[in-house]
Amino acid sequence: MKSKFSRLLTTSILVISTLTFSGCADAEAPKDTINATDRAAIEQIIQSYLMENPEIIRDAMIALEEKEDRAMLASYNDALKHDDRDPAYGPKDAKVTIVEFFDYNCGYCKTSTEWVKSVLKTYPKDVRIVFKELPILEGRTKTSRNASLAALAAHRQGKYKEMHFALMSERGLSTEKIENLAVESGIDIDTLREDIKDPKLAKHIEDTIGLAQKIPPLTGTPFFVINDAFMAGADTNALQSMLEKALKS
């Protein structure tokens, strides 16, 4: 951290010094009148100021990282928002597109589910939500992947929302419980069992995992992309603020 800070400090001094000298030279004197003593003095002033106000560098680092992350997300826009295999609700030309990556065994995902429901209900014409199955807890739970496969299989019967929210409302997602939830959601269980075995569904999940691995800030679930902004976690107040800002843009 210290070396990174030092490099940025040095760069900041050089950049600001260059801008300062250029401005002074254009306004007052030829560049060759700025001697080494003047340069050293100005650099010392700038360095002292930055050391006394290090939050300037911190804020610059944060802003730079956010800018880079936004640019990176934009480069994956089609995979994020326009994969026809993903269950999605809301008009394709909606003002706002929300993409959610989640795992059915993730407690934070369950916490944010009511907010997702409310968005679907409150903004049916202005918001589109894309659901990304990301069973990253499979290694620990041994049930996350099967739940995702069941949800995608239910999507083939036009029952994704019913299955998705049913799975989010339960814990301990054994095969028996998943099948019981499917029946309660009006899903043909025999068809579901066959569709779960389809390699295309497994490939869909693997592609989503591959996409998630390309997104540095996506280190856990839930992860939301709201237009060109993003947030990790289940702070629904912050999510609502992001949504309202996007709707006004």
Order of alpha helices (4+ residues) and beta strands (2+ residues): alpha-alpha-alpha-alpha-beta-beta-alpha-beta-alpha-alpha-alpha-alpha-alpha-alpha-beta-beta-alpha
